């Protein structure tokens, strides 16, 4: 027993109200939304002890001096029936100590107001759970200070802005407002200099391509939500190629006087650190919290009794509190307070996540910490539906049109495709005679290539089967030969690593009940069975889709009353039926016997064995005769993780409520479907291909539930996903990869946008330099000048005008390199509104050029001073109206891509 002593009340700063007072003065029932609506996410900010709804466009913005309540209600088509809601209490790092005590009482009242099951979470800024971060796909933005009551949560279409955001993180990025100075920069992170109408993303020289792409996604999300898409976005990948943007940055940030420093590595727990879990029973003894440790991993579900409360300690990663359905209200009401006391007593960081759940409303992460888990609904459910599922295996159309069915059955099709088998010997693969395709040896490794057709396309699955007695050298040769085959098929093979005894259903099905595994490496006779005088085979299965026959030691102790065995001697075969075997098992065994041997066969029932039977097995001996318990039906949900191994051990970041949108070309993702592990390789992540399978094995090895290391591991490459993988996703678009722009394509933009942004940035620089006494270092005057330019829409309008100027033939009065790869067209990233007419090319009024000099003309044939990217701007207003059928103002208010489309059609592109 461990006594943690009296639970301390959190220290409260002057003027703050205790958690109890907060809950008594705040009525969570007021203003609650209809959670049956189409929205699955609802957010409130705690302001003046009241829950104030946050407008939807502001979701993802969090002020560090406030606390928030976030409610998630599952709405997806494939959401688990009865899936619990998630209630989060988020604490900003500047919210004060009084915020620590509020979550328990507040969330409890909210949960009662909502009704139904809800998992309660405590979140701390910068250390949010994967569940919380998964709600904000574009990223979380931490905003300085607090929200004044008269101030909007997010001001839209406001351009009087100067701020610097540091963007970091893996799959879940966050942006933190930092000091507007070069001192805030480092080599590895992405930074966003937000100047209102111009947003400059600066990528550190050591930032990965994935980090740059995710930063750009957040940047465009900010632009679309806060500026209505009317801000230009520029990207600095290489300062030498974007000198004009660097000049702007130095005008705002000052001259950089020292080299960039390396980024501080973020602290992320490895899978090995998360593997050590402890289960405690908690109760109140007088004024003390008493904690008794019950067990460590692997845990079993029967440890949880419904009349008690328990705490599951996963180190400083997370503390779970489980509340039995019959536990007292007092016990249930103190969950958060007890968890915080436990964290303090253990010396864990104050930001350690806390998750509180009720019996029957457990989260997927909690369930997977146990060896097995059966939901209340499934405990009483008979398994009669399994037969119905088996019947649809023959229906290829259903398996292809319903990938979720294929995923549940683990069948890509009905196993009617073509099969090739190679045995890997002496580091080489040798073809196996088709007559012996199903005959494998326990000390060998095999490659089994299955080819089938789906949606009119030829698909391949390559099984890498390794016997239990195979050497490390043979396993290495197996993988090397698999890589050769994959190269031969241009990377189109789905590779599934299979260990003897843990073959997936589809692997068994392709051999149509004739899979036989022999011990040793025998020389095959005419019928393919080994030469020893006595052999014993264990026949498992009820039909041609699930039957395997394995040679076992020829001893009586190997028998099992629940199954069928074949004893082969020199002159006679005995087919032994255990008392617990079914009629289907017996019928299937009769089919298998003819393949192994054609010697005379004698059927033997358990308990009626002749003396020769026992003599062949070396005499009678005890064997398993207990009735086999029904197979556990685990109530586990699939989970998706991002894999990272930049330095040191494997780190996994979960993506909760995942979809196809969460798969990116730079990613290596692990999908845990419990019965098998998928590793998905993005098109730009091929460098990790050799390590991916090892990551899957490390994941199984360090899993707190004590997972089997023989669990099949499937390597899937982007664009070649089988239905057994796609079926775990809510929806899947097979054409998505061909229509999605890569980061490089987005950065390239189009020439029209490059020209526009180049002119805007050049004019900004010219505008600033004309007001500054020197450009070696920007002082207060420079910043005031830039701010003035942002405050004035007139100034911005004049700065963004292009076209011929009176008395000049050039469009810029300063000579600087244009923004080539460093600029991004907003139209290439989203279909949001384009820049306003104020930032459109300048109209020349009635004194334009004749259309004959502009239309269908190459750049070299245009009059001097005409910008090739904006030829239409040089038309007179009347000509423009006649040709385009609209005014210039209407034209430039359209989205950029529509402008370009019309210009192409009318000969002005």
LODO-457617 format. One record per residue (C-alpha): x, y, z. Coordinates in steps of 0.001 Angstrom, whole numbers, padded with zeros to 6 digits, always signed. Layout:
REM LODO-457617
XYZ
...
REM end
This chain:
REM LODO-457617
+000000+000000+000000
+001131+003533-000676
-000355+006548+001048
+000021+009799-000818
-001176+011876+002106
-003788+014605+002059
-004561+015853-001406
-003357+019455-001635
-005606+022161-002970
-003959+024080-005788
-002533+027454-004837
-004691+030266-006124
-003450+033692-007150
-005141+036737-005710
-008478+037477-007293
-009009+033994-008701
-011883+031732-007755
-011499+028111-006681
-012681+025315-008930
-015736+024762-006773
-016703+028383-007129
-016137+028186-010849
-018488+025260-011215
-021104+026818-008968
-021142+030131-010809
-020842+028643-014262
-023874+026817-015599
-022578+024447-018304
-026118+023627-019394
-026598+027145-020711
-025595+027624-024276
-024837+023972-024985
-025291+023152-028664
-027455+020464-030117
-024811+017762-030308
-026882+015837-032814
-026179+018554-035380
-023826+018138-038316
-020863+019583-036406
-018667+017187-034498
-016547+019839-032744
-017649+022542-030286
-015313+024907-028409
-015877+027367-025556
-013455+029813-023990
-013669+030349-020230
-014081+034104-019905
-015098+035838-016688
-016152+032454-015294
-018513+031919-018209
-018389+029468-021118
-018361+031624-024240
-018718+029831-027616
-015756+030269-029930
-016759+031062-033546
-016018+028200-035918
-013499+030164-038078
-011412+030640-034907
-011134+026934-034108
-007501+026034-033508
-006600+029446-031994
-005884+029346-028255
-004940+032296-026033
-002310+031280-023505
-003900+033219-020615
-007228+031387-020926
-008734+027941-020464
-010993+026264-023015
-013518+023450-023129
-013549+021330-026290
-016314+018812-027018
-016038+016230-029768
-019100+014239-030816
-018447+011339-033254
-020378+012004-036461
-018599+009865-039020
-020446+007303-041058
-018243+004521-039729
-018107+005769-036142
-018455+002931-033683
-022071+002694-032474
-022331+004175-029012
-018849+005657-029269
-018237+008028-026355
-017938+011774-026681
-014645+013423-025759
-014559+016374-023358
-011296+018285-023070
-010308+020978-020583
-007402+022948-022085
-005134+025031-019835
-003006+027829-021261
+000518+028124-019868
-000264+031611-018517
-003703+030720-017154
-002521+030642-013541
-002529+027951-010882
-006246+028333-010246
-006976+026664-013578
-005495+023375-012366
-008368+022534-010055
-011206+023399-012401
-011379+020482-014841
-012833+017854-012523
-015964+019667-011380
-016542+021529-014632
-016250+018497-016893
-018353+016406-014550
-021184+018948-014725
-020806+019175-018499
-020890+015419-018849
-024116+015264-016846
-025631+018043-018945
-024768+016286-022188
-025898+012856-021092
-024378+009643-022414
-020826+008414-022210
-017927+010849-022403
-014172+010481-021941
-012756+013455-020019
-009290+014832-020784
-007006+017355-019147
-004789+019148-021675
-001896+021537-021070
-000570+023954-023707
+002257+022464-025718
+001648+018945-024402
-001810+018131-025738
-002887+014549-026329
-002947+013066-029822
-006745+012951-029587
-006928+016718-029007
-004413+017586-031735
-006190+015383-034263
-009171+017759-034284
-007063+020530-035832
-005615+019043-038992
-004009+022258-040220
-002443+022875-036804
-002874+024663-033478
-001997+028351-033053
-000942+029608-029633
-001714+033303-029271
-000028+035580-026779
-001876+037135-023893
-005577+036993-023214
-008774+037844-025004
-010279+041175-023998
-014042+040977-023675
-014526+043578-026418
-012152+041807-028790
-013086+039167-031310
-011454+035753-031038
-010056+036097-034562
-010234+039320-036553
-010924+038574-040209
-009920+040770-043146
-007679+042862-040878
-004284+043641-042372
-002772+045785-039600
-000689+042814-038476
+002957+042172-037689
+003766+038884-036013
+006226+036020-036204
+005068+032425-035734
+007334+029446-035159
+005830+026309-036736
+007006+022960-035465
+005827+019436-034814
+005352+016233-036752
+001982+015113-038045
+000348+017550-035583
+001934+020967-036098
+001573+023984-033846
+002421+027639-034349
+003632+029735-031444
+003887+033511-031545
+007505+034480-030784
+009548+037662-030540
+009642+039629-033790
+013407+039253-034170
+016049+037158-035923
+016968+035807-032476
+013798+033698-032632
+014939+031832-035762
+016799+028520-035889
+018052+026109-038534
+015452+023345-038249
+012041+024963-037834
+009665+026800-040138
+008757+030426-039424
+005908+032563-040696
+006336+036330-040894
+002775+037614-041113
+002548+041163-042490
-001155+041270-043203
-001419+041250-046993
+001901+039464-047370
+002774+036243-045524
+006361+035022-045818
+007141+031432-044851
+010839+031033-044079
+012118+027452-044036
+015149+026595-041938
+018043+025113-043950
+017731+021845-042019
+013930+021678-042084
+012610+018482-043646
+010395+018485-046719
+007520+017162-044604
+007904+020011-042108
+007938+022571-044936
+004809+021090-046499
+002924+021016-043192
+004013+024570-042466
+002688+025656-045843
-000622+023930-045145
-000980+025873-041903
+000055+029123-043616
-002622+028771-046274
-005183+027801-043654
-004393+031038-041785
-004650+033070-044965
-007981+031566-045973
-009593+031812-042526
-008277+035177-041381
-007795+037057-044670
-010481+035459-046784
-007761+034249-049164
-006796+037838-049988
-003180+037720-048831
-000208+036718-050942
+001962+033875-049665
+005684+033689-050374
+008099+030954-049372
+011818+031369-048749
+013515+028028-049283
+016854+029522-050270
+017684+033089-049250
+020068+033466-052189
+017157+032943-054589
+014741+035249-052768
+016762+038354-052022
+013796+040690-052317
+011897+038755-049647
+014955+038731-047405
+015159+042520-047727
+011557+042769-046534
+012292+040428-043633
+015342+042468-042625
+013300+045640-042837
+010941+044215-040229
+013282+042060-038147
+016471+044081-038416
+019764+043010-039934
+020883+039483-038970
+024166+039929-037097
+024888+036322-036134
+024485+032826-037494
+021358+030825-036837
+021443+028494-033859
+020325+024878-033863
+016781+024142-032709
+016210+022694-029263
+015066+019085-029770
+011486+018458-028723
+010959+015922-025963
+008962+012999-027271
+008532+009670-025530
+009657+006551-027356
+007573+003385-027508
+009941+001720-025050
+009252+004489-022514
+005495+004036-022946
+005679+000250-022539
+006009+000195-018749
+002470+000385-017352
+001173-000174-013820
-002396-000655-012622
-003420+000725-009223
-006601+000480-007212
-007389+003798-005541
-009541+004596-002545
-009919+007223+000153
-008739+006383+003665
-009641+009182+006034
-007968+012223+004501
-005376+010203+002659
-005421+008876-000874
-004462+005199-000716
-003073+003517-003791
-002440-000218-004132
-000534-001583-007086
-002375-004554-008588
-000408-005536-011656
+002019-004530-014338
+001983-005378-018031
+000592-007391-019641
-002727-006469-018047
-005984-008406-018273
-009476-006915-018343
-010741-008991-015433
-008547-006924-013082
-011094-004107-013370
-014022-004592-010985
-017135-002496-011520
-017462-001442-007864
-014012+000192-007757
-011948+002950-009363
-008513+002342-010830
-005567+004365-012040
-003413+003147-014908
+000030+004730-014893
+001811+004968-018255
+004670+006987-016800
+004863+010673-017578
+003078+010029-020881
-000463+009674-019522
-002479+008786-016432
-005780+006978-017016
-008564+006855-014411
-011177+004120-014865
-014438+004374-012899
-016531+001280-012328
-020249+001564-012940
-021008+000732-009301
-018381+003034-007797
-019698+005686-005412
-020395+009223-006567
-017740+010476-004162
-015172+008161-005712
-016116+009196-009234
-016192+012900-008415
-012604+013020-007199
-010995+011439-010282
-009123+014472-011624
-008053+015623-008174
-006633+012204-007401
-004833+012001-010719
-003149+015361-010100
-002103+014286-006614
-000702+011062-008040
+001279+013001-010675
+002704+015232-007974
+003610+012313-005711
+005325+010478-008572
+007319+013542-009551
+005916+013528-013081
+005810+016786-015082
+002776+018957-014289
+001713+018779-017949
+001227+014991-017850
-002017+014135-019652
-004990+012828-017685
-007846+010802-019146
-010916+009859-017098
-013445+007329-018367
-016407+005292-017196
-016916+001565-017368
-018163+000838-020898
-016897+004143-022385
-013188+003403-022656
-010974+005028-025261
-009213+002942-027918
-005813+003777-026413
-006852+002524-022978
-008261-000752-024309
-005077-001582-026189
-003056-001489-022975
-004726-004817-022090
-003959-008218-023545
-007553-008541-024757
-010741-006536-024418
-014356-007576-024851
-016983-004859-024966
-020202-005322-023027
-022190-005549-026253
-019929-008244-027645
-019752-010344-024498
-023286-011566-025042
-023179-011665-028795
-023026-015112-030347
-020671-015631-033227
-023268-016959-035638
-022519-014049-037944
-019112-015514-038706
-020601-018129-040982
-022381-015464-042977
-019100-013626-043412
-017405-016772-044638
-020053-017230-047296
-019335-013859-048898
-015694-014791-049422
-016713-016338-052704
-018302-013071-053825
-015407-011115-055354
-017688-008221-056199
-018619-007696-052557
-015025-007821-051392
-014024-005239-054003
-017035-002940-053643
-016984-003157-049836
-013341-002786-048768
-014440-002629-045119
-015604-006241-045499
-012282-007201-047093
-010454-005572-044166
-012508-007386-041524
-012111-010757-043259
-008457-010002-044190
-009205-011184-047730
-008202-009091-050761
-010381-011381-052915
-011728-014937-052990
-008222-016416-053515
-008980-017438-057118
-005993-015566-058604
-002702-017008-059824
+000083-018198-057499
+003857-018506-057860
+006071-020004-055148
+009846-019847-054683
+011930-021545-051998
+014868-019400-050847
+017965-021593-050580
+021633-020583-050581
+020576-016930-050909
+018782-017702-054182
+015127-018308-054957
+014227-021571-056642
+010779-022108-058238
+008599-024737-056594
+006717-027235-058750
+003039-026132-058901
+002064-029635-057760
+003869-028962-054467
+002935-025299-053968
+001329-025927-050611
+004139-028084-049197
+006478-025976-047047
+009319-026886-044699
+009719-025436-041211
+013437-024689-041643
+013048-022901-044989
+011790-019528-046219
+009428-019062-049161
+008189-016276-051415
+004549-016637-052470
+003421-014184-055160
-000328-013831-055536
-001728-011949-058547
-005352-010845-058880
-007432-008279-060744
-009316-005467-059038
-011184-002591-060698
-009691-003660-064020
-006110-003407-062717
-003634-006180-061966
-002632-006230-058278
+000048-008224-056462
+000592-009467-052925
+003980-010987-052073
+003996-013155-048956
+007366-013597-047226
+006871-016840-045285
+009498-017852-042764
+009627-021189-040984
+010160-021291-037235
+013451-023133-037714
+014829-020826-040428
+018197-019212-039688
+018844-015460-039531
+020855-015777-042756
+017915-017389-044556
+015525-014712-043305
+017901-012012-044547
+018122-013756-047944
+014306-013942-048022
+014038-010161-047698
+016787-009525-050245
+015026-011699-052814
+011731-009972-052059
+013389-006635-052861
+014623-008005-056183
+011107-009107-057079
+009717-005738-056024
+012165-003977-058343
+011158-006344-061138
+007525-005319-060617
+008429-001595-060387
+007576-001303-056705
+003978-002492-057126
+004144-005414-054677
+002330-005365-051347
+004728-007286-049085
+003311-009267-046170
+005712-010835-043668
+004256-014108-042391
+005566-016368-039635
+004823-020088-039568
+001720-020776-037477
+000335-017227-037865
-000690-017340-041517
-003449-014842-042406
-006754-016151-043826
-005973-015180-047423
-002638-017036-047343
-004446-020191-046210
-007187-019696-048795
-004887-019507-051823
-003712-023082-051109
-007341-024283-050907
-006888-026307-047753
-003709-028018-048989
-001129-026086-046949
+001175-028604-045294
+004190-027724-043199
+006822-030403-042731
+009485-030449-040042
+013110-030409-041184
+014204-030317-044792
+013326-033768-046141
+013851-035147-049596
+010362-035477-051039
+008997-038745-052265
+006613-039032-055168
+003722-037797-053027
+005816-035112-051336
+005777-036527-047804
+008956-037081-045757
+010790-040406-045622
+010828-041096-041819
+008965-044266-040869
+006605-042497-038452
+005176-038985-038861
+002359-037199-037027
+000355-034376-038617
-001977-031967-036859
-004891-031024-039158
-006563-027726-038252
-009497-026215-040121
-013073-026684-041231
-012986-025760-044928
-010670-024996-047832
-010318-021369-046667
-008897-021945-043197
-007187-025337-043121
-003494-025937-042417
-001695-029208-041698
+001460-029077-039566
+003856-031920-038808
+004405-032246-035063
+006663-034514-032978
+005443-038122-033246
+004599-038379-029531
+001312-039009-027754
+001700-035758-025795
+001209-033817-029087
-002427-034987-029414
-005392-032718-028624
-008955-033867-028058
-010343-030868-029955
-008667-031664-033289
-007849-034277-035926
-004423-035943-036334
-002930-038137-039043
-000373-040760-037979
+001658-042065-040921
+003626-045324-040518
+005471-047414-043046
+002446-049529-043998
-000632-047824-042559
-002147-044418-041856
-004285-043696-038801
-006761-040798-038985
-007422-039957-035327
-010593-038038-034432
-010579-036286-031059
-013797-036254-029055
-014157-032483-029422
-013679-032219-033201
-016586-031208-035436
-018035-032874-038506
-016530-030172-040742
-013084-030879-039305
-013475-034588-040065
-014592-033998-043652
-011695-031638-044335
-009225-034088-042786
-010342-036866-045145
-009488-034588-048081
-006031-033780-046702
-005115-037426-046090
-005174-038282-049809
-002567-035582-050463
-000119-036703-047768
-000278-040464-048296
-002039-043163-050311
-001248-045938-047891
-004167-047829-046427
-006040-045606-043968
-007753-046570-040732
-010065-044199-038861
-009459-044176-035101
-011767-042562-032562
-010343-041164-029348
-010549-043801-026630
-010673-046693-029155
-007024-046677-030318
-005421-050059-031199
-002116-051022-029510
-000167-050404-032758
-001276-046765-032677
+000286-046137-029259
+003323-048224-030122
+004014-046034-033178
+003891-042946-030899
+006272-044470-028354
+003567-045353-025853
+000687-043559-024170
+001219-040205-022467
-000976-037401-021099
-002188-034878-023675
-004568-031909-023806
-008121-033134-023397
-009857-030047-022018
-012501-028419-024128
-011026-025543-026069
-012445-022218-024843
-014178-020036-027419
-011848-017738-029275
-011651-014238-027820
-013471-011617-029866
-011408-008503-029136
-013162-005170-029225
-010170-003234-030568
-010405-000365-033011
-007746+000247-035677
-005230+002963-034767
-003017+005038-037056
+000426+006357-036060
+003086+008486-037700
+006532+006868-037432
+009553+008982-036627
+013128+007903-036000
+015221+010974-036744
+017554+010380-033835
+017405+007518-031389
+014535+005082-030750
+011237+004829-032590
+008660+007499-031733
+005017+007083-032750
+002452+009892-032882
-001161+008770-033040
-003645+010274-035484
-007086+009837-033939
-010235+009906-036130
-007955+009297-039105
-008803+009523-042805
-006985+009269-046127
-006189+012986-045806
-003779+012096-042997
-001526+010139-045371
+001162+012278-046951
+003884+011409-049472
+006605+012156-046882
+005116+009867-044234
+005746+006411-042888
+002477+005472-041160
+001699+002454-038993
-001887+001168-039011
-002538-001248-036169
-005496-003461-037075
-004596-005710-034101
-004541-008968-036076
-002009-007495-038470
+000181-004404-038718
+000325-002238-041856
+003243+000053-042627
+002350+002623-045293
+005204+004245-047203
+004610+007596-048880
+006070+008156-052343
+008819+010395-050918
+009617+008136-047956
+011330+005288-049817
+014556+005895-047848
+012838+004358-044800
+011675+001240-046632
+014402-000987-045202
+013662+000148-041642
+009879+000068-041848
+009447-003651-041085
+011895-003366-038180
+009760-000515-036839
+006704-002764-037001
+008581-005466-035069
+009766-002925-032484
+006184-001710-032081
+005006-005262-031338
+007952-005953-029046
+007392-002850-026899
+003575-002958-026882
+002270-002988-023289
-000322-005660-024124
+002377-008261-024816
+001599-008654-028520
+002724-011715-030476
+005902-011069-032463
+004469-013367-035144
+001690-010888-035971
+001789-010406-039782
+003410-007143-040913
+002244-005726-044261
+004341-003211-046194
+002115-000998-048386
+003354+001667-050793
+001443+004786-051790
-000742+004111-054812
-000766+000321-054306
-003039-000005-051276
-005006-003304-051048
-008656-003337-049885
-007550-004969-046614
-005824-001628-045882
-008237+000882-047409
-011199-000825-045735
-010129+000547-042350
-010624+004128-043602
-013970+005903-043581
-013706+006515-047326
-010986+006021-049913
-010367+007808-053202
-008132+005648-055445
-007443+008662-057692
-006404+011048-054913
-002674+010557-055368
-002790+011501-059039
-004697+014753-058430
-002942+016106-055322
-000219+018710-055768
+003081+018093-054029
+004838+020731-051950
+007285+021385-054783
+004444+021853-057284
+002677+024250-054966
+005834+026271-054412
+006454+026441-058147
+003101+028160-058555
+002434+029661-061942
+004201+032478-063756
+001321+034888-063396
+001349+034625-059618
+005146+034865-059529
+005023+038102-061462
+002267+039569-059318
+003953+038792-056028
+007312+039914-057374
+005851+043313-058189
+004106+043625-054835
+007203+042727-052854
+009464+044932-054953
+007158+047901-054496
+006987+047274-050740
+010773+047320-050586
+010924+050477-052676
+008256+052081-050492
+010198+051228-047351
+013664+052122-048597
+012520+055530-049745
+011614+056318-046134
+014618+054852-044343
+017964+056623-043886
+019888+053360-044257
+019184+049745-045035
+021822+048108-042901
+019441+047841-039973
+015769+048623-039680
+014930+050976-036841
+011664+052227-035339
+011148+054545-038298
+011248+051590-040656
+008752+049619-038617
+006446+052603-038350
+006643+053094-042087
+005720+049461-042746
+002900+049603-040212
+001640+052774-041832
+001633+051048-045187
-000396+048168-043750
-002873+050441-041981
-003657+052343-045144
-005605+050522-047816
-004724+053395-050103
-001027+052760-049604
-001453+049064-050272
-003453+049805-053370
-000773+052067-054710
+001962+049615-053805
+000335+046793-055686
-000361+048676-058879
+001491+047422-061920
+001643+048314-065559
+003409+051133-067419
+004229+054207-065386
+004361+057692-066683
+007770+058335-068135
+009165+054807-067501
+009122+051516-069308
+009877+049241-066407
+007521+047976-063759
+009928+048376-060837
+012370+051112-059955
+014755+048837-058045
+016812+045991-059418
+016322+042791-057467
+015958+039128-058355
+012412+038002-058955
+010725+035559-056648
+011040+032322-058555
+010677+029069-056603
+010204+031047-053449
+006702+032208-054262
+003420+030405-054026
+000217+031148-055822
-002766+030994-053546
-004770+029593-056432
-002603+026476-056560
-003388+025562-052992
-007038+026327-052454
-010036+027621-054259
-010461+030493-051835
-011162+033980-053059
-008352+035683-054906
-006797+039009-054044
-009121+041975-053969
-009317+044463-056788
-007045+046780-054840
-004180+044338-055361
-004971+043788-059044
-003006+045247-061979
-003629+048900-062577
-006166+049930-065192
-005002+052333-067893
-008472+053792-068319
-009426+054864-071827
-005863+055356-072969
-005035+051698-073451
-003211+049888-076219
-005038+048394-079212
-005980+044776-078690
-004072+043787-081864
-000801+044665-080118
-001635+042498-077080
-003823+039570-078103
-002124+036264-079084
+001287+037932-078840
+004444+036325-077483
+006393+038251-074852
+009113+039265-077317
+006526+040756-079688
+004827+042980-077094
+005330+046763-077004
+008135+047931-074745
+007195+048063-071067
+004221+045692-071291
+004148+043044-068583
+003574+039687-070383
+001783+038304-067326
-000843+041065-067386
-001401+041928-071041
-005126+042415-070450
-004417+045315-068076
-003207+047435-071016
-006585+047313-072774
-008844+050318-072570
-011875+049931-070337
-014226+049728-073324
-012102+047126-075162
-011806+045102-071969
-015606+045123-071515
-016173+044060-075146
-013634+041214-075054
-014131+039818-071542
-017796+040726-071154
-017177+042305-067760
-015407+045263-066222
-011846+045129-065000
-013046+045406-061417
-015310+042365-061842
-012525+040440-063548
-009919+041056-060843
-012349+040172-058085
-012535+036614-059462
-010321+033793-058230
-006890+033756-059861
-007426+030422-061544
-010605+031731-063217
-008716+034811-064409
-006010+032622-065932
-008585+030367-067561
-010342+033273-069285
-007035+034811-070357
-006025+031533-071992
-009332+031265-073845
-009181+034866-075095
-005485+034986-076055
-004086+037106-073236
-002151+034419-071340
REM end
